[in-house]
Amino acid sequence: MGVVVNVNRDQVQQALRIYWKHAWPVSSGACPALPDWADLNMNQILGKFVDESDCSDHACHRFVLRLGNYIYPHMKFAVEQCIRGGDFYFLADCHDDALAPQTSDIETWKELRSRNYSIKLAIESDWKRKGLPTFLTASKRATGSFKKPKKESARHILVVDDEPANCALTGAMLRAEGFGIESAGSGTEALQRANQQKPDLVVTDYEMPGMSGREFAEQFKSNEETREIPILICTYAEVTEADLRPADALLRRPFSQEDLKSTVDRLLQRRSTS
């Protein structure tokens, strides 16, 4: 496969057993057989995954298995790279976008999302307790690895994400490129900050509780004072830029510092010449 992954077979096996315990409890009565890869090496194991890595020259690697859980068939088990050249870690991806809500059952859909997220948290908390690599541990190391920029930009960027680790890592990538950074933990907070400070660009997560990235973009762009400020949405979801309008661009997670910078530069350049 040609990818050097700094997690080993035993860690994958242990991570899978923990995933199974929470995603497919015996009490659910629907527990499928756990994959047994004890005789395989890491390249053979990754060969059983779907490679969802982006096709850019600087893309981070992402390998997934759609293993589901007892209430939702689309949850994924992922082995993912934290920034280009960084640590690999395990991720339980809810993949909620695979099931679009219908107006008639919106409350049922919200309850399903909440239960699905609870399973994800239980899996990842157990991984952390067992000393397995998670995004939280990998992102902390990555966030502390960036050097102070040689030159600072007058441009300021607002980073919006309900997960503090995501917010910190994205902010660190951009700060290393010289940008001034503000952060917000929700779409509502971001609207308040943007109205007060008028950033040059907004980088926001897509799947956030309360107000999604797309809903934030709709409200942000409906305000005459902020509608010309570009918005970049970051997501794992299988959506297109057209699905996320009126946002200006889409960046797939996991993304590298190089891909984030090039997308931000393109949006800022577009705004300065429009």
C-alpha positions as CSV (number, residue, x, y, z in Angstrom):
1,M,0.0,0.0,0.0
2,G,3.0,2.3,0.4
3,V,1.7,4.2,3.5
4,V,3.7,4.2,6.7
5,V,1.1,4.0,9.5
6,N,2.3,4.4,13.1
7,V,-0.4,2.1,14.6
8,N,0.0,-1.6,14.7
9,R,-2.1,-4.7,14.2
10,D,-2.6,-5.3,18.0
11,Q,-3.8,-1.7,18.4
12,V,-6.3,-2.1,15.5
13,Q,-7.5,-5.4,17.0
14,Q,-8.0,-3.8,20.5
15,A,-9.7,-0.7,19.0
16,L,-12.1,-3.0,17.0
17,R,-13.0,-5.0,20.2
18,I,-13.8,-1.8,22.0
19,Y,-15.8,-0.5,19.0
20,W,-17.8,-3.8,19.0
21,K,-18.5,-3.6,22.7
22,H,-20.3,-0.3,22.4
23,A,-21.6,-0.4,18.8
24,W,-22.9,-4.0,18.9
25,P,-23.6,-4.9,22.6
26,V,-24.7,-8.5,23.2
27,S,-27.9,-7.1,24.8
28,S,-29.0,-5.6,21.5
29,G,-29.5,-9.1,20.1
30,A,-28.0,-8.1,16.8
31,C,-24.3,-8.6,17.3
32,P,-22.4,-9.7,14.1
33,A,-19.1,-11.5,14.2
34,L,-16.0,-9.4,15.0
35,P,-13.4,-9.4,12.2
36,D,-10.4,-11.6,13.1
37,W,-7.2,-10.2,11.6
38,A,-4.7,-11.8,14.0
39,D,-2.8,-13.4,11.1
40,L,-2.6,-10.3,8.9
41,N,0.0,-7.6,8.8
42,M,-0.9,-3.9,8.7
43,N,-0.8,-3.5,4.9
44,Q,-3.1,-6.5,4.6
45,I,-5.4,-5.1,7.2
46,L,-5.6,-1.7,5.5
47,G,-6.3,-3.5,2.3
48,K,-9.7,-4.5,3.8
49,F,-10.5,-0.8,4.4
50,V,-11.9,1.8,1.9
51,D,-9.3,4.5,1.1
52,E,-11.2,7.8,1.5
53,S,-8.0,9.9,1.3
54,D,-8.5,13.1,-0.8
55,C,-6.7,13.2,-4.1
56,S,-4.7,16.4,-3.5
57,D,-0.9,16.3,-3.4
58,H,-0.9,17.2,0.3
59,A,-3.8,15.1,1.4
60,C,-3.9,13.3,4.8
61,H,-4.7,9.6,4.6
62,R,-8.0,8.2,5.8
63,F,-9.0,4.5,5.7
64,V,-12.5,3.4,6.8
65,L,-14.8,0.5,7.4
66,R,-18.5,1.0,7.5
67,L,-19.2,-1.3,10.5
68,G,-22.4,0.4,11.7
69,N,-24.0,0.0,15.1
70,Y,-27.1,-1.6,16.5
71,I,-29.3,1.4,15.7
72,Y,-27.6,2.9,12.7
73,P,-25.9,1.0,9.8
74,H,-23.7,3.9,8.5
75,M,-21.2,4.5,11.4
76,K,-17.6,4.1,10.3
77,F,-14.4,2.9,12.0
78,A,-11.5,5.0,10.7
79,V,-7.8,5.0,10.8
80,E,-6.8,8.6,10.0
81,Q,-3.8,10.8,9.7
82,C,-3.5,14.0,11.8
83,I,-2.0,16.6,9.4
84,R,0.4,15.5,6.7
85,G,3.3,13.6,8.2
86,G,1.6,13.4,11.6
87,D,0.3,10.6,13.8
88,F,-2.4,8.2,12.8
89,Y,-5.3,7.7,15.2
90,F,-8.7,5.9,15.5
91,L,-12.0,7.6,14.9
92,A,-15.6,6.6,15.3
93,D,-17.3,8.5,12.5
94,C,-21.1,8.9,13.1
95,H,-21.6,9.6,9.3
96,D,-25.0,11.2,10.2
97,D,-25.3,12.8,6.7
98,A,-26.0,9.4,5.2
99,L,-29.6,9.7,6.5
100,A,-31.4,12.9,5.5
101,P,-34.2,13.9,7.8
102,Q,-37.8,14.0,6.6
103,T,-40.0,16.8,7.9
104,S,-42.5,14.3,9.3
105,D,-39.9,12.5,11.5
106,I,-37.5,15.3,12.4
107,E,-37.7,14.6,16.2
108,T,-37.0,10.9,15.6
109,W,-34.0,11.8,13.4
110,K,-32.7,14.2,16.2
111,E,-33.0,11.4,18.8
112,L,-31.2,9.0,16.5
113,R,-28.3,11.5,16.0
114,S,-28.1,12.0,19.7
115,R,-27.9,8.3,20.5
116,N,-25.5,7.7,17.6
117,Y,-23.2,10.4,19.0
118,S,-23.4,8.9,22.5
119,I,-22.1,5.6,21.0
120,K,-19.2,7.5,19.3
121,L,-18.2,9.2,22.6
122,A,-18.3,5.9,24.5
123,I,-16.1,4.2,21.9
124,E,-13.5,7.0,21.8
125,S,-13.5,7.5,25.6
126,D,-12.8,3.8,26.0
127,W,-10.0,4.0,23.4
128,K,-8.4,6.9,25.3
129,R,-8.6,5.1,28.7
130,K,-6.8,2.1,27.1
131,G,-4.1,4.4,25.7
132,L,-5.0,4.0,22.1
133,P,-4.4,6.9,19.7
134,T,-7.4,9.2,19.2
135,F,-7.9,12.5,17.5
136,L,-7.7,14.3,20.9
137,T,-4.2,12.9,21.6
138,A,-2.9,13.3,18.1
139,S,-4.2,16.8,17.7
140,K,-2.6,18.0,20.9
141,R,0.8,16.9,19.7
142,A,0.1,18.4,16.3
143,T,-1.1,21.7,17.7
144,G,2.1,22.1,19.7
145,S,4.3,21.4,16.7
146,F,3.7,24.5,14.7
147,K,6.4,27.2,14.7
148,K,5.8,30.9,15.1
149,P,5.4,32.5,11.6
150,K,8.2,34.7,10.3
151,K,5.7,37.3,9.0
152,E,2.3,38.1,10.4
153,S,-0.7,38.9,8.1
154,A,-3.2,41.7,8.8
155,R,-5.9,39.2,7.9
156,H,-8.1,37.8,10.6
157,I,-9.9,34.5,10.4
158,L,-12.8,33.2,12.6
159,V,-12.7,29.5,13.2
160,V,-16.0,27.8,14.2
161,D,-16.2,24.3,15.7
162,D,-18.1,22.7,18.6
163,E,-15.1,20.4,19.3
164,P,-12.3,22.3,21.0
165,A,-9.6,20.0,19.7
166,N,-10.7,20.7,16.1
167,C,-10.9,24.4,16.7
168,A,-7.4,24.5,18.3
169,L,-5.7,22.5,15.5
170,T,-7.3,24.5,12.7
171,G,-6.4,27.7,14.5
172,A,-2.8,26.5,15.0
173,M,-2.4,25.7,11.3
174,L,-3.7,29.1,10.3
175,R,-1.7,31.0,13.0
176,A,1.4,29.3,11.7
177,E,0.7,30.9,8.4
178,G,0.6,34.4,10.0
179,F,-3.1,34.9,10.3
180,G,-4.8,36.4,13.3
181,I,-7.3,33.9,14.8
182,E,-10.5,34.2,16.7
183,S,-12.6,31.1,17.6
184,A,-16.2,30.3,18.4
185,G,-17.8,27.1,19.7
186,S,-21.1,27.4,17.9
187,G,-22.8,29.0,15.0
188,T,-24.7,31.3,17.3
189,E,-21.5,32.5,19.0
190,A,-19.9,32.9,15.6
191,L,-22.6,35.2,14.3
192,Q,-22.2,37.4,17.4
193,R,-18.4,37.6,17.0
194,A,-18.6,38.2,13.3
195,N,-21.0,41.1,13.7
196,Q,-18.7,42.7,16.2
197,Q,-15.3,42.0,14.7
198,K,-15.9,41.5,10.9
199,P,-13.3,38.8,10.1
200,D,-11.7,38.5,6.7
201,L,-12.8,34.9,6.4
202,V,-14.7,32.2,8.4
203,V,-13.6,28.6,8.6
204,T,-16.5,26.5,10.1
205,D,-17.3,22.9,10.8
206,Y,-20.4,21.5,9.0
207,E,-21.9,19.1,11.6
208,M,-22.5,21.1,14.8
209,P,-25.4,20.8,17.3
210,G,-28.0,23.6,17.3
211,M,-26.9,25.2,14.0
212,S,-25.1,23.4,11.2
213,G,-22.4,25.1,9.2
214,R,-24.8,25.5,6.3
215,E,-27.4,27.1,8.5
216,F,-24.7,29.4,9.9
217,A,-23.7,30.4,6.3
218,E,-27.4,31.2,5.4
219,Q,-27.8,33.5,8.4
220,F,-24.3,35.0,7.9
221,K,-24.9,35.7,4.2
222,S,-28.3,37.2,4.8
223,N,-26.7,40.0,6.8
224,E,-25.8,42.9,4.6
225,E,-22.8,43.7,6.8
226,T,-21.2,40.3,6.5
227,R,-22.5,38.8,3.2
228,E,-19.3,39.5,1.3
229,I,-17.1,37.7,3.8
230,P,-16.1,34.3,2.4
231,I,-17.0,31.1,4.3
232,L,-15.1,27.8,4.1
233,I,-16.9,24.7,5.4
234,C,-14.9,21.7,6.6
235,T,-16.5,18.3,6.8
236,Y,-16.3,14.5,6.6
237,A,-19.8,14.5,5.1
238,E,-20.4,13.2,1.5
239,V,-21.7,16.6,0.2
240,T,-20.7,18.9,-2.6
241,E,-20.1,22.7,-2.6
242,A,-23.5,23.1,-4.2
243,D,-25.1,21.3,-1.2
244,L,-23.5,23.8,1.2
245,R,-24.4,27.1,-0.5
246,P,-24.3,29.9,0.3
247,A,-20.9,29.0,1.7
248,D,-18.1,29.7,-0.7
249,A,-16.0,26.5,-0.5
250,L,-15.7,23.0,0.9
251,L,-12.6,21.3,2.4
252,R,-12.7,17.6,3.2
253,R,-11.5,16.3,6.5
254,P,-8.8,15.3,7.4
255,F,-7.0,18.1,5.6
256,S,-3.3,19.1,5.7
257,Q,-1.9,22.6,6.5
258,E,-1.0,23.0,2.8
259,D,-4.5,22.3,1.6
260,L,-6.1,24.6,4.2
261,K,-3.7,27.4,3.4
262,S,-4.2,27.1,-0.4
263,T,-8.0,27.1,0.0
264,V,-7.9,30.1,2.4
265,D,-5.5,32.0,0.1
266,R,-7.8,31.4,-2.9
267,L,-10.9,32.7,-1.1
268,L,-9.1,35.8,0.2
269,Q,-7.7,36.5,-3.3
270,R,-11.1,36.1,-4.8
271,R,-12.6,38.6,-2.4
272,S,-9.8,41.2,-2.9
273,T,-10.3,41.1,-6.7
274,S,-14.1,41.0,-6.7
